[in-house]
Amino acid sequence: MNKIWSSLSILGVVAILAVPAVAQDKSAFTAAQREQLKTLVHDYLMENPEVIAEAIGKLQEKEEAKKDQDRLATIAMNKQELINPKEQTAIGNLQGDITIVEFFDYNCGYCKSMFNDLLQVMKSDGKIKIVTKEFPILGPSSITATKAALASRNQRKYAEFHQALMTYKGGLNDAAIMTVAKGVGLNVEKLQEDMKDPEFDKLIEKNHDLAKQLGITGTPALLIGDTFIGGAIGKDRLVSLIAAARKKS
């Protein structure tokens, strides 16, 4: 009987709390009754702490669902910027039927660990376009690498240079970046001059703004179709998500 009374009391309090404060009649309960209700709520929650965990879980589910809805809306609004950006930073089959968008940093170990799987899936599938969203967040050398990569487009070497930077073993610094550039046949002097283009700072800022809208705070972050993945994933999951995206298209 006590448990039933406690449950009913809780339901009553919840109903009261659900009414906007401005609409509540302060005279509905005496001060003593309000204190009694507080005690009932406290005692019930102490006896049934799982209620709190359940409520928090439900709240988190609602928040995640809201994030997903907001992200889908952002993807829809920025569709062309994501799948066919003006800067044309892309590798793979540029006419492919599935586009993978990756926000990455050349110094990101997780990005590099996933890159081989991404490359293998792209090559074996043959119909995948990967849009590489330059998103330098790991220090000055990341920004230098990004500007070098963007400047390499003037020599039509972006894809080769991007792949060489992503597979480079060890930390990147200015000397290492230029060594990699020379290794893929870039004219280093021209590259260094082209890197001064102020448009690159604007492009980096644009990618940071887009990442913020999508709720991206780290790398790697992927969009496969309308599915968002935060963090590195393996080959099997990549294949599965690509297949799912094809079914929706």
MIGUKOL-360848 format. One record per residue (C-alpha): x, y, z. Coordinates in pm, 1 decimal. Layout:
<atom px="X" py="Y" pz="Z"/>
...
This chain:
<atom px="0.0" py="0.0" pz="0.0"/>
<atom px="284.8" py="238.0" pz="89.9"/>
<atom px="453.1" py="172.2" pz="-244.6"/>
<atom px="128.3" py="243.6" pz="-431.4"/>
<atom px="83.4" py="566.3" pz="-235.1"/>
<atom px="442.0" py="669.0" pz="-309.2"/>
<atom px="395.6" py="602.3" pz="-679.3"/>
<atom px="73.0" py="795.2" pz="-691.4"/>
<atom px="235.1" py="1081.0" pz="-502.0"/>
<atom px="523.2" py="1094.0" pz="-746.5"/>
<atom px="284.7" py="1097.7" pz="-1041.1"/>
<atom px="96.0" py="1380.1" pz="-880.4"/>
<atom px="410.1" py="1583.3" pz="-820.9"/>
<atom px="530.7" py="1522.3" pz="-1177.0"/>
<atom px="194.9" py="1640.9" pz="-1308.0"/>
<atom px="220.3" py="1953.8" pz="-1095.7"/>
<atom px="575.1" py="2023.9" pz="-1209.1"/>
<atom px="472.6" py="1978.4" pz="-1571.5"/>
<atom px="243.2" py="2281.7" pz="-1547.4"/>
<atom px="418.3" py="2611.6" pz="-1627.3"/>
<atom px="511.2" py="2798.2" pz="-1311.5"/>
<atom px="308.0" py="3102.9" pz="-1409.9"/>
<atom px="-4.9" py="2888.3" pz="-1433.7"/>
<atom px="32.7" py="2714.4" pz="-1096.3"/>
<atom px="-187.4" py="2825.4" pz="-807.2"/>
<atom px="54.7" py="2886.1" pz="-522.1"/>
<atom px="-234.1" py="2854.4" pz="-275.6"/>
<atom px="-317.2" py="2498.8" pz="-386.7"/>
<atom px="-82.7" py="2359.1" pz="-122.2"/>
<atom px="5.1" py="2480.5" pz="221.8"/>
<atom px="369.0" py="2519.9" pz="316.6"/>
<atom px="341.3" py="2200.9" pz="522.4"/>
<atom px="192.8" py="2008.9" pz="228.2"/>
<atom px="470.5" py="2129.5" pz="-1.9"/>
<atom px="732.4" py="2011.0" pz="243.8"/>
<atom px="553.0" py="1675.6" pz="268.5"/>
<atom px="558.2" py="1642.1" pz="-111.2"/>
<atom px="930.2" py="1716.5" pz="-116.7"/>
<atom px="987.6" py="1448.9" pz="144.1"/>
<atom px="777.9" py="1197.2" pz="-51.1"/>
<atom px="974.5" py="1267.6" pz="-370.0"/>
<atom px="1306.4" py="1239.8" pz="-187.0"/>
<atom px="1212.7" py="913.8" pz="-17.0"/>
<atom px="1076.5" py="761.3" pz="-337.1"/>
<atom px="1391.3" py="844.7" pz="-533.0"/>
<atom px="1614.4" py="712.7" pz="-257.2"/>
<atom px="1419.4" py="384.6" pz="-256.8"/>
<atom px="1406.3" py="368.5" pz="-638.0"/>
<atom px="1730.3" py="529.8" pz="-769.5"/>
<atom px="1689.4" py="348.7" pz="-1100.4"/>
<atom px="1416.3" py="602.0" pz="-1180.7"/>
<atom px="1682.1" py="874.5" pz="-1201.9"/>
<atom px="1903.4" py="665.4" pz="-1431.1"/>
<atom px="1601.8" py="588.8" pz="-1650.7"/>
<atom px="1504.6" py="956.3" pz="-1669.1"/>
<atom px="1861.9" py="1058.5" pz="-1756.7"/>
<atom px="1872.9" py="787.1" pz="-2022.4"/>
<atom px="1550.5" py="911.0" pz="-2177.9"/>
<atom px="1675.9" py="1269.1" pz="-2174.6"/>
<atom px="2000.0" py="1164.2" pz="-2345.2"/>
<atom px="1803.2" py="972.6" pz="-2608.1"/>
<atom px="1594.4" py="1282.9" pz="-2680.8"/>
<atom px="1904.9" py="1500.6" pz="-2701.5"/>
<atom px="2076.9" py="1256.7" pz="-2939.9"/>
<atom px="1764.3" py="1235.8" pz="-3155.6"/>
<atom px="1755.0" py="1617.0" pz="-3171.1"/>
<atom px="2124.2" py="1625.0" pz="-3270.3"/>
<atom px="2058.1" py="1370.5" pz="-3544.9"/>
<atom px="1764.4" py="1574.5" pz="-3677.4"/>
<atom px="1969.2" py="1895.5" pz="-3673.6"/>
<atom px="2259.4" py="1722.5" pz="-3850.1"/>
<atom px="2033.2" py="1583.3" pz="-4122.5"/>
<atom px="1894.4" py="1932.2" pz="-4179.6"/>
<atom px="2248.2" py="2073.5" pz="-4202.0"/>
<atom px="2351.4" py="1801.2" pz="-4447.1"/>
<atom px="2050.5" py="1879.2" pz="-4665.6"/>
<atom px="2122.2" py="2254.3" pz="-4660.5"/>
<atom px="2490.0" py="2203.6" pz="-4747.8"/>
<atom px="2455.1" py="1908.9" pz="-4984.5"/>
<atom px="2649.3" py="2058.9" pz="-5274.9"/>
<atom px="2921.7" py="2197.1" pz="-5048.1"/>
<atom px="2967.1" py="1849.4" pz="-4903.9"/>
<atom px="2955.3" py="1631.4" pz="-5215.2"/>
<atom px="3080.5" py="1873.5" pz="-5480.7"/>
<atom px="3285.4" py="2149.8" pz="-5315.1"/>
<atom px="3424.6" py="2432.4" pz="-5526.8"/>
<atom px="3776.3" py="2355.7" pz="-5407.6"/>
<atom px="3746.9" py="2011.0" pz="-5571.2"/>
<atom px="3937.0" py="1823.8" pz="-5303.9"/>
<atom px="3842.4" py="1468.9" pz="-5392.1"/>
<atom px="3995.6" py="1132.9" pz="-5476.5"/>
<atom px="3862.6" py="814.5" pz="-5630.7"/>
<atom px="3597.6" py="793.8" pz="-5899.4"/>
<atom px="3476.6" py="1151.5" pz="-5938.4"/>
<atom px="3167.0" py="1018.6" pz="-6118.5"/>
<atom px="3101.0" py="753.2" pz="-5855.3"/>
<atom px="2752.6" py="669.9" pz="-5731.8"/>
<atom px="2845.8" py="700.4" pz="-5363.3"/>
<atom px="3024.8" py="993.9" pz="-5205.0"/>
<atom px="3208.5" py="963.4" pz="-4876.1"/>
<atom px="3287.8" py="1294.8" pz="-4708.4"/>
<atom px="3577.5" py="1286.9" pz="-4463.2"/>
<atom px="3680.4" py="1564.2" pz="-4225.8"/>
<atom px="4043.7" py="1487.3" pz="-4141.9"/>
<atom px="4378.4" py="1621.2" pz="-4024.0"/>
<atom px="4711.9" py="1510.9" pz="-4172.5"/>
<atom px="4853.2" py="1468.5" pz="-3820.2"/>
<atom px="4559.2" py="1259.8" pz="-3696.8"/>
<atom px="4675.8" py="908.4" pz="-3612.9"/>
<atom px="4321.2" py="770.7" pz="-3627.2"/>
<atom px="4273.9" py="922.7" pz="-3973.1"/>
<atom px="4592.3" py="756.0" pz="-4090.0"/>
<atom px="4503.3" py="421.6" pz="-3934.1"/>
<atom px="4171.4" py="421.3" pz="-4120.9"/>
<atom px="4313.2" py="551.8" pz="-4448.1"/>
<atom px="4443.8" py="218.8" pz="-4581.3"/>
<atom px="4103.4" py="54.7" pz="-4531.0"/>
<atom px="3933.8" py="353.4" pz="-4692.8"/>
<atom px="4174.6" py="335.9" pz="-4986.3"/>
<atom px="4128.0" py="-40.4" pz="-5032.5"/>
<atom px="3749.3" py="-13.2" pz="-5025.2"/>
<atom px="3758.7" py="277.9" pz="-5271.7"/>
<atom px="3981.6" py="88.9" pz="-5515.8"/>
<atom px="3803.8" py="-247.7" pz="-5492.2"/>
<atom px="3459.2" py="-91.9" pz="-5526.8"/>
<atom px="3548.2" py="136.5" pz="-5816.5"/>
<atom px="3238.3" py="357.0" pz="-5780.0"/>
<atom px="3330.0" py="564.5" pz="-5476.0"/>
<atom px="3419.9" py="930.2" pz="-5462.2"/>
<atom px="3586.8" py="1055.0" pz="-5144.6"/>
<atom px="3555.5" py="1426.0" pz="-5071.9"/>
<atom px="3843.3" py="1520.6" pz="-4844.7"/>
<atom px="3745.3" py="1806.3" pz="-4616.1"/>
<atom px="4069.8" py="1967.1" pz="-4503.4"/>
<atom px="4012.2" py="2023.7" pz="-4130.6"/>
<atom px="4344.2" py="2110.9" pz="-3962.6"/>
<atom px="4296.2" py="2112.8" pz="-3584.5"/>
<atom px="4618.0" py="1960.4" pz="-3451.7"/>
<atom px="4859.4" py="2250.1" pz="-3465.9"/>
<atom px="5058.4" py="2468.7" pz="-3706.4"/>
<atom px="5208.8" py="2179.9" pz="-3905.0"/>
<atom px="4856.3" py="2058.3" pz="-3981.2"/>
<atom px="4773.3" py="2398.3" pz="-4128.0"/>
<atom px="5097.0" py="2393.6" pz="-4331.2"/>
<atom px="5015.8" py="2046.6" pz="-4464.6"/>
<atom px="4664.9" py="2156.9" pz="-4558.0"/>
<atom px="4787.8" py="2466.6" pz="-4741.5"/>
<atom px="5048.6" py="2258.0" pz="-4925.1"/>
<atom px="4782.4" py="2007.5" pz="-5025.5"/>
<atom px="4549.8" py="2280.5" pz="-5148.1"/>
<atom px="4832.9" py="2448.0" pz="-5338.4"/>
<atom px="4922.9" py="2117.5" pz="-5506.1"/>
<atom px="4601.0" py="2144.2" pz="-5707.4"/>
<atom px="4774.8" py="2406.3" pz="-5922.5"/>
<atom px="5012.0" py="2131.8" pz="-6036.3"/>
<atom px="4734.2" py="1871.3" pz="-6064.9"/>
<atom px="4888.4" py="1658.7" pz="-5792.9"/>
<atom px="4630.3" py="1678.8" pz="-5513.4"/>
<atom px="4527.1" py="1311.2" pz="-5507.9"/>
<atom px="4886.0" py="1181.6" pz="-5513.2"/>
<atom px="5005.1" py="1432.7" pz="-5253.7"/>
<atom px="4707.5" py="1371.5" pz="-5024.4"/>
<atom px="4767.6" py="996.5" pz="-5027.3"/>
<atom px="5141.9" py="1042.5" pz="-4969.3"/>
<atom px="5081.3" py="1270.0" pz="-4669.5"/>
<atom px="4824.1" py="1031.6" pz="-4523.3"/>
<atom px="5061.3" py="735.2" pz="-4548.1"/>
<atom px="5369.5" py="922.9" pz="-4424.6"/>
<atom px="5519.0" py="757.5" pz="-4116.8"/>
<atom px="5603.9" py="993.1" pz="-3833.9"/>
<atom px="5517.4" py="1348.1" pz="-3739.6"/>
<atom px="5490.7" py="1614.4" pz="-4004.5"/>
<atom px="5694.2" py="1933.2" pz="-4002.8"/>
<atom px="5775.8" py="2181.6" pz="-4280.7"/>
<atom px="6079.2" py="1983.8" pz="-4399.4"/>
<atom px="5888.6" py="1653.0" pz="-4404.1"/>
<atom px="5596.8" py="1808.4" pz="-4594.0"/>
<atom px="5828.3" py="1941.6" pz="-4863.6"/>
<atom px="6011.8" py="1607.8" pz="-4883.8"/>
<atom px="5680.4" py="1431.5" pz="-4945.4"/>
<atom px="5590.4" py="1697.4" pz="-5203.3"/>
<atom px="5913.5" py="1644.4" pz="-5391.6"/>
<atom px="5857.9" py="1267.5" pz="-5375.8"/>
<atom px="5532.6" py="1290.4" pz="-5571.0"/>
<atom px="5685.2" py="1514.5" pz="-5838.3"/>
<atom px="5576.2" py="1856.5" pz="-5719.0"/>
<atom px="5781.6" py="2165.0" pz="-5796.5"/>
<atom px="5856.3" py="2264.2" pz="-5437.2"/>
<atom px="5945.5" py="2627.4" pz="-5509.3"/>
<atom px="5619.6" py="2682.3" pz="-5696.9"/>
<atom px="5429.1" py="2497.2" pz="-5425.6"/>
<atom px="5569.6" py="2720.7" pz="-5152.1"/>
<atom px="5479.2" py="3030.8" pz="-5348.7"/>
<atom px="5126.0" py="2904.9" pz="-5419.9"/>
<atom px="5075.8" py="2825.5" pz="-5049.9"/>
<atom px="5068.4" py="3200.4" pz="-4977.6"/>
<atom px="4726.0" py="3232.8" pz="-5140.7"/>
<atom px="4501.0" py="3403.1" pz="-4878.7"/>
<atom px="4203.0" py="3207.6" pz="-5012.8"/>
<atom px="4332.7" py="2901.7" pz="-4829.2"/>
<atom px="4273.5" py="3065.6" pz="-4490.2"/>
<atom px="3916.0" py="3138.7" pz="-4597.2"/>
<atom px="3866.5" py="2780.5" pz="-4712.5"/>
<atom px="3998.8" py="2641.3" pz="-4383.5"/>
<atom px="3766.9" py="2874.0" pz="-4191.7"/>
<atom px="3474.7" py="2763.9" pz="-4408.8"/>
<atom px="3544.8" py="2397.5" pz="-4332.9"/>
<atom px="3568.2" py="2473.6" pz="-3961.6"/>
<atom px="3231.9" py="2652.6" pz="-3973.6"/>
<atom px="3071.3" py="2360.9" pz="-4156.7"/>
<atom px="3219.4" py="2113.6" pz="-3908.8"/>
<atom px="3075.8" py="2317.4" pz="-3622.5"/>
<atom px="2730.8" py="2312.9" pz="-3782.0"/>
<atom px="2755.8" py="1934.9" pz="-3813.6"/>
<atom px="2866.4" py="1894.1" pz="-3453.3"/>
<atom px="3214.2" py="1773.0" pz="-3551.3"/>
<atom px="3480.4" py="1838.1" pz="-3287.5"/>
<atom px="3745.7" py="1581.0" pz="-3379.2"/>
<atom px="3887.3" py="1373.5" pz="-3660.7"/>
<atom px="3814.0" py="1162.0" pz="-3846.5"/>
<atom px="3446.1" py="1230.6" pz="-3908.5"/>
<atom px="3264.3" py="1072.2" pz="-4201.2"/>
<atom px="2943.4" py="1118.1" pz="-4392.1"/>
<atom px="2838.8" py="817.3" pz="-4598.6"/>
<atom px="2513.3" py="906.5" pz="-4763.6"/>
<atom px="2321.0" py="1073.3" pz="-4482.4"/>
<atom px="2487.1" py="861.5" pz="-4212.2"/>
<atom px="2730.4" py="1037.3" pz="-3979.6"/>
<atom px="3021.5" py="852.2" pz="-3818.9"/>
<atom px="3238.6" py="1021.6" pz="-3560.2"/>
<atom px="3569.3" py="837.0" pz="-3528.8"/>
<atom px="3768.7" py="576.0" pz="-3718.1"/>
<atom px="3593.4" py="261.2" pz="-3841.1"/>
<atom px="3717.5" py="-60.2" pz="-4001.2"/>
<atom px="3685.0" py="-202.6" pz="-4348.5"/>
<atom px="3379.9" py="-421.3" pz="-4277.9"/>
<atom px="3180.1" py="-131.3" pz="-4135.7"/>
<atom px="3277.1" py="87.3" pz="-4431.7"/>
<atom px="3153.3" py="-175.4" pz="-4676.9"/>
<atom px="2829.0" py="-216.9" pz="-4480.7"/>
<atom px="2757.5" py="156.8" pz="-4467.6"/>
<atom px="2832.5" py="198.5" pz="-4838.6"/>
<atom px="2590.1" py="-84.3" pz="-4920.9"/>
<atom px="2323.9" py="76.8" pz="-4702.0"/>
<atom px="2376.7" py="413.8" pz="-4872.0"/>
<atom px="2333.0" py="251.8" pz="-5213.9"/>
<atom px="2000.7" py="100.1" pz="-5111.3"/>
<atom px="1874.0" py="444.9" pz="-5011.2"/>
<atom px="1992.4" py="620.4" pz="-5326.1"/>
